[in-house]
Amino acid sequence: MFGMTTVCLVASIGAQYYLTGDVPELTDWGQGMAMADDGIDPDLGADDGIFTIAVAISSADSLLPEIVDYKVRDDEDGWYGGAGGQNMQAVLSDSLDELVVTFDTNERPAWYPDAPWSISDDQLANGYTWVAVGDFQFECGESGDWFPESSVTELHDDGLDGDIEAGDGIYSYLCAPDVAVEGAAAKIVRQGPWGGAVKFGSDGWSFDPGDSDNVSFSAGPDTPVLFQFEPGLGWLSVASLEGGCDLTVALSDYPATVEQGGTVSYRAEAENGCELALEFDRAVMNITGPASLTQVLYDGRDLRVGAGNSIGSTVRLGVPPVAPIGTYTLEVTISRDGTDVSSDRFSLDVQ
């Protein structure tokens, strides 16, 4: 199977979508093959705004490996492709001869960068190695800039050196330029020579001879810069980690007093004001005062908070009828891999 290609943008409600391309199975740029949102394999969920189709490309057998050009179109003659509206491309081979395409008509979550990205393509299915290229590479230890064959600025998904979690499909590269950089240009490319390169920039995928726009970033000397790239969703973040930006805890909607035998209710949020997605894996409430209590609110897999987003819940706590009267401090702390990240507190009088 070739793998999955995902196209993400806001589209017309109620429209029908078709996959068309330059092979007979895709109607040779004709009307195209109807995509479905019915929850029947390979579509994962009915009426969720995500349309899917699987097409076996038998006409390419004598020419494998072959590059198939394709786009998605709607019934109002709207066309959806790569950066600059160019065709998408799938590389077929003896073991990759089925094209599975998913077209997402929903808006992106807020943590995706605010850029006119229209499409993404799961090149992960081709086993590509990804490299961060640009006019910053020399300052990060490479022999020169705009070098797509680099192993120095290669991205990785191993949970090390800035990568949050191994095997989660998000590839990372972390470097600290030894001098200040201002408005540095960058994009992600498939490792190898420029000719025929697959590239991803601020406006999506591109394939030679087309091109995608560069992402820009700035950083002070020796300030870490983190690249995060998710090829399966077409998501890229390049963020300076200057100032040690991290998640913060915010408690709200809490009472000032409570009666013995009453209930305390408050809102606990983990907020991310940083430029990249961050995670935590544990949240603990500590109560100190005339009596004390420690309660684990969450302990499990990493919870990811997108850039500019927050997650949280309402916490309710019963006060025993015999709780000592007095002033208590209630504090919530979140942590990551055993290290405290942030906390917030409020005072509560038990009467």
URGI-V170188 format. One record per run of one state. SS is the DSSP state (alpha for helix, beta for strand, coil for the rest). FROM is the first residue (numbers start at 1). TO is the last residue. Records with the same first field share a line. If there is no record, write none. Layout:
SS = FROM-TO ; FROM-TO
//
This chain:
coil = 1-2 ; 9-16 ; 22-23 ; 30-32 ; 35-35 ; 37-37 ; 39-45 ; 47-49 ; 57-57 ; 64-65 ; 75-78 ; 81-82 ; 86-87 ; 93-97 ; 105-122 ; 127-129 ; 135-137 ; 141-153 ; 155-155 ; 157-170 ; 177-180 ; 191-197 ; 202-203 ; 208-214 ; 220-223 ; 231-234 ; 241-247 ; 253-256 ; 259-262 ; 272-277 ; 289-292 ; 306-309 ; 319-325 ; 337-338 ; 351-351
beta = 3-8 ; 17-21 ; 33-34 ; 36-36 ; 38-38 ; 46-46 ; 50-56 ; 66-74 ; 79-80 ; 88-92 ; 98-104 ; 130-134 ; 154-154 ; 156-156 ; 171-176 ; 181-190 ; 198-201 ; 204-207 ; 215-219 ; 224-230 ; 235-240 ; 248-252 ; 257-258 ; 263-271 ; 278-288 ; 293-305 ; 310-318 ; 326-336 ; 339-350
alpha = 24-29 ; 58-63 ; 83-85 ; 123-126 ; 138-140
//
